[in-house]
Amino acid sequence: MTAAIIDTATLAKVVVYSLLAGVGISVLFAVGVSSAASVADALRDRRTAAGAAWVVVFVLSAVVVLGIVVLGIVVMSTK
């Protein structure tokens, strides 16, 4: 009876995509946090080139994570 009501293939796709998105965003956020800590370490050791590279990684990961969050809010509010 429930098999006729629930489309299990579509439900499985939603679960897989949600899991991948959740893990991906978490990894990107973790990269941002780790790079922020590495910026502090590099600047403390007076390695300015490494510090600048870590700042670029931090800013890119922050922009991507914030962009994904904004996209999710927009998609959820329009449907």
C-alpha positions as CSV (number, residue, x, y, z in Angstrom):
1,M,0.0,0.0,0.0
2,T,2.7,2.5,0.9
3,A,4.8,1.6,-2.2
4,A,2.0,3.1,-4.3
5,I,2.1,6.3,-2.3
6,I,5.8,6.8,-1.9
7,D,8.2,6.9,-4.9
8,T,11.2,5.1,-3.4
9,A,13.5,6.0,-6.3
10,T,13.0,9.7,-5.9
11,L,13.2,9.4,-2.1
12,A,16.5,7.6,-2.4
13,K,17.8,10.3,-4.7
14,V,16.8,13.0,-2.2
15,V,18.6,11.2,0.6
16,V,21.8,10.6,-1.4
17,Y,21.9,14.2,-2.6
18,S,21.2,15.6,0.8
19,L,23.9,13.5,2.4
20,L,26.4,14.5,-0.2
21,A,25.5,18.2,0.1
22,G,25.7,18.0,3.9
23,V,29.1,16.3,3.9
24,G,30.4,18.7,1.2
25,I,29.4,21.8,3.0
26,S,30.8,20.5,6.3
27,V,34.1,19.7,4.6
28,L,34.2,23.2,3.0
29,F,33.5,24.8,6.4
30,A,36.2,22.7,8.0
31,V,38.7,23.8,5.4
32,G,37.8,27.4,6.2
33,V,38.3,26.9,9.9
34,S,41.5,25.0,9.4
35,S,42.9,27.7,7.0
36,A,42.0,30.4,9.5
37,A,44.1,28.7,12.1
38,S,46.9,28.2,9.6
39,V,46.9,31.9,8.8
40,A,47.5,32.7,12.5
41,D,50.3,30.1,12.6
42,A,51.9,31.4,9.5
43,L,51.8,35.0,10.6
44,R,53.1,34.2,14.0
45,D,56.1,32.5,12.3
46,R,56.5,35.5,10.0
47,R,55.8,33.5,6.9
48,T,53.9,36.1,5.0
49,A,53.6,34.3,1.6
50,A,52.1,31.2,3.3
51,G,49.9,33.5,5.4
52,A,48.6,35.1,2.2
53,A,47.9,31.8,0.6
54,W,46.0,30.6,3.6
55,V,44.0,33.8,3.6
56,V,43.0,33.2,0.0
57,V,41.9,29.6,0.9
58,F,39.9,31.0,3.9
59,V,38.2,33.7,1.8
60,L,37.3,31.3,-1.0
61,S,35.8,28.7,1.3
62,A,33.9,31.3,3.3
63,V,32.4,32.8,0.1
64,V,31.5,29.4,-1.2
65,V,29.9,28.3,2.0
66,L,27.9,31.5,2.4
67,G,26.8,31.3,-1.2
68,I,25.5,27.8,-0.7
69,V,23.6,28.9,2.4
70,V,22.1,31.8,0.6
71,L,21.2,29.6,-2.4
72,G,19.5,27.1,0.0
73,I,17.5,29.9,1.7
74,V,16.4,31.3,-1.7
75,V,15.4,27.8,-3.0
76,M,13.5,27.0,0.1
77,S,11.6,30.3,0.2
78,T,10.5,30.2,-3.4
79,K,9.1,26.7,-3.4
